[in-house]
Amino acid sequence: MIYKSNCLYFRGDIPCKPHKELGLHCEDCHKYSEIEGRMLIIKLGAIGDVIRTTPLLHRINQEYPNYEIWWLTYYPEVVPSAVHKVLKYNLDSVLILEQINFDIAINLDKDYQATALMNRINSPNKYGFGFANGRPVPLNEKAVPKYLTGLFDDLNKANKLTYIQEIFNICGWEHHGEEYILEYNSDVLFDIQNEGKKIIGLNTGCGARWTSRLWSIDNWAELIIQLQENDFYPLLLGGEAEHNRNIELHNRTAAAYLGHFPLNEFIALLNKVDLLVTGVTMALHIGIGLKKPVVLFNNIFNPHEFDLYGRGVILQPEKECKCFFKGKCDNSEYFCMDYLYPKKVFENIQQLI
């Protein structure tokens, strides 16, 4: 009995998929696929950032079709099944990765832990960011522009590239419209009594860290009323942090609110909407991954960063936000999100729908 450990299906700890499903053995396996190389992607988080990194897989599979792809992350549940080995960041995973020789290693995070680990990865070809003299540093020339925009606000504001273009550039490629890859359990069912009306998903939160981009409950309520008066079906969305806010909006407007859910169920629920209204949150990237039209609220980030793939619009307040890339607004004169008006949001929803 022989075994072929250089096959993409080979596990080493348990039977491979062709053996379990078809009873095949290595010496006569027509599923045999020789590994020509190994590639590691380090993209730890957040969930939305992991999802918007998945377009790279289209090009990787095109350029390196017989490579074994590994991915290290905090959120393995959103990494596509096209990746052969998905590891959650912990000590066990670090010990495993240190014992592998990768032909290519890509680290797209500038976190201390990700860059320090990158230094310990065995690979002759490294792209992205590493660690030197106690600080994250770019490892290749094409990573320098992304590195600099993270250091200087004026360079960040002047940048005209989307995040996806930036990470493609780091790897030496151009982005040609490759889409997100988002997989979820489609068996999750929600019974929404929308009576044939278009469902407008309203993701009302922005994350506890980024209160500078929060839209007021009064504005959400006004938008909901406009939607209801024009025969749309508003559906409140959010996580645990938005629960009380959504309960209040439901009580004020009778807008539908089904509660908050684990990630896979939240994706399935969001897939029910005809259009998504959201700030820069995880829901934004899920919506893009589901190819939904999106009305995106943005005030503290460079709007060029976001690629809505021609299916959405980015709305910004009529007064300039003076809290660029700040989690908490420190402008004592006004709160810029108060100058993003519900009427304008509603008009853009109508145009997109």
C-alpha positions, 0 to 999 in steps of 0.5 A, spaced: 500 500 500 502 506 497 500 513 499 502 520 495 503 525 500 504 530 495 496 530 493 492 536 494 487 531 497 492 528 502 491 529 509 495 525 513 491 524 519 485 522 516 482 519 510 482 523 504 475 525 501 476 521 494 477 515 499 471 516 503 467 518 498 469 513 492 473 508 496 479 510 492 487 508 493 493 512 491 496 507 486 489 508 482 486 514 484 483 518 478 482 524 483 490 525 484 492 532 483 499 533 484 501 539 489 506 544 485 507 549 491 504 552 497 502 559 498 500 562 505 495 568 506 495 571 513 489 576 513 486 575 520 480 580 521 476 583 522 470 579 518 469 584 513 476 585 511 477 578 511 471 577 506 473 583 502 480 580 501 477 574 498 477 577 490 484 575 491 483 567 490 480 568 483 487 571 481 491 566 485 487 560 482 488 562 475 496 564 476 497 558 481 492 552 479 495 547 483 498 550 489 495 548 496 492 555 499 493 556 506 489 561 510 490 564 517 485 568 520 481 570 526 474 568 522 475 561 518 468 561 518 468 566 512 474 563 508 471 560 502 472 553 501 477 554 495 482 554 500 485 548 502 487 549 509 484 554 513 487 555 520 484 560 526 490 564 529 492 561 535 498 557 538 497 551 535 496 554 528 503 558 529 506 551 531 504 548 524 505 554 520 513 554 522 514 547 520 512 548 513 516 551 507 511 555 503 513 558 496 509 564 497 507 568 503 502 574 503 501 578 509 496 583 508 495 585 516 500 590 519 498 588 526 504 586 530 502 579 531 501 578 524 507 581 522 512 578 527 509 571 525 510 573 518 518 573 519 517 566 522 514 563 516 519 559 511 518 562 504 523 565 499 517 570 496 514 574 501 509 580 500 506 585 504 508 586 511 513 584 516 516 586 522 523 589 524 526 593 530 519 593 533 515 595 528 511 593 522 515 594 515 513 593 508 516 587 505 516 588 498 516 595 494 509 594 492 507 594 499 510 601 500 504 605 498 499 601 502 504 602 508 504 609 507 497 611 507 496 607 513 501 612 516 499 619 514 492 622 513 494 626 507 496 621 503 490 616 505 485 622 503 489 623 496 489 615 495 484 614 489 485 606 489 480 601 492 482 597 498 482 591 493 486 594 488 491 596 493 492 588 495 492 586 488 498 591 487 501 588 493 501 581 490 504 584 483 497 584 480 491 589 477 484 588 479 480 587 473 473 587 477 474 580 481 468 579 485 468 577 493 467 570 494 462 569 500 459 562 502 453 561 507 448 555 508 442 557 504 438 552 508 437 557 513 430 560 512 426 566 514 419 568 513 418 575 511 411 577 510 413 583 506 407 582 501 411 583 495 414 589 497 421 591 496 425 589 502 430 595 504 435 592 509 437 598 514 443 596 518 443 601 523 449 600 527 457 602 526 460 598 531 462 600 538 469 603 536 467 608 531 461 612 534 463 618 529 460 614 524 453 613 527 447 616 524 441 618 529 435 614 531 431 620 529 434 620 522 433 612 521 426 613 524 424 619 519 427 614 513 423 608 515 417 612 515 418 615 508 419 608 506 413 605 509 409 611 505 412 609 499 410 602 499 417 599 501 418 594 506 424 596 511 427 591 515 432 593 521 438 589 521 444 589 526 448 585 531 447 584 539 450 591 540 444 594 535 439 590 539 436 596 543 437 601 538 433 596 533 427 595 538 426 602 539 426 603 532 421 598 531 417 601 537 417 608 534 415 606 527 413 598 527 418 597 522 420 589 522 425 587 526 427 579 527 432 580 532 440 578 532 443 572 529 449 568 529 453 570 522 451 564 518 443 566 519 445 574 519 448 572 512 442 568 510 437 574 512 441 579 509 440 575 502 433 576 503 433 584 502 433 587 495 437 593 497 442 594 503 443 601 507 449 601 511 455 604 514 462 601 513 461 595 517 461 587 516 454 588 513 457 592 508 462 587 505 456 581 506 452 585 502 457 586 497 459 579 497 451 577 496 451 582 490 446 587 493 445 594 491 448 598 497 447 605 499 453 606 503 454 612 509 461 614 509 464 620 513 471 618 516 474 614 511 476 615 504 470 614 499 475 611 494 477 605 498 470 602 497 468 598 491 461 597 490 462 594 483 457 599 480 451 596 484 451 602 489 452 609 491 456 612 497 453 618 501 457 623 505 454 628 510 453 635 506 458 638 512 465 636 512 467 631 517 473 633 521 474 627 524 478 623 519 479 616 521 477 617 528 473 613 532 470 618 536 468 625 534 472 630 537 469 636 533 465 641 538 462 645 532 457 640 529 456 632 528 457 631 521 453 625 520 447 630 522 448 633 515 446 626 512 439 627 511 434 622 510 430 625 504 437 624 500 438 617 502 431 615 500 432 619 493 438 614 492 434 608 494 429 610 489 434 611 484 437 604 485 431 600 486 
